Amino acid sequence: MVQNPDRECIEKIMKKSIKEIARIDGRYPVRAFEFVHEGLGRAVKKHYGDEVENEGPHHISGKQLCLSLAELAAEKWGRMAKVVLNQLSIKSTYDFGHIVYLMVEHKWMYARPEDSIEEFKNVYDFEKVFEKEFQFLSKNSGFKS
């Protein structure tokens, strides 16, 4: 089934902004949503290659997204990653799931029927990954859980 182009334009105009979603939900600041959205783009490129932008949606599992977000956090903030994520009210991988599903609810991301927020539960422990076993990553090295 193909959507009517006019309806698609109307839906895009009516879609809540990330700022509105963050304000209405109240658990996470806008920066948390932006970080997860950036991590999704990174995960898609990592798993499907650089030429994916014009090919339509690509599926990434909750675990794949969480691992990509760990890499991104380590690159951006180094040993301060856990502190910064905590300032964004992100204290576990389950918080990533809550943000993803808020974005799904408001049409910023899409989920398949078999996808579940449970995919985000306990993917890794923040203290272990960002403190006890922290490793500085090169752009090509990748995160290991």
Buried (B, 14 or more C-beta within 10 A) or exposed (E): EEEEEEEEEEEEEEEBEBEEBBEEBEEBBBBBBBBBBBBBBBBBBBBBEEEBEEEEEEEBBBBBBBBBBBBBBBBEBEEEBBEBBEEBBBEBBBBBBBBBBBBBEBEBBEBEEEBEBEBBEEBBBBEEBBEEEBEEBEEEEEBEE
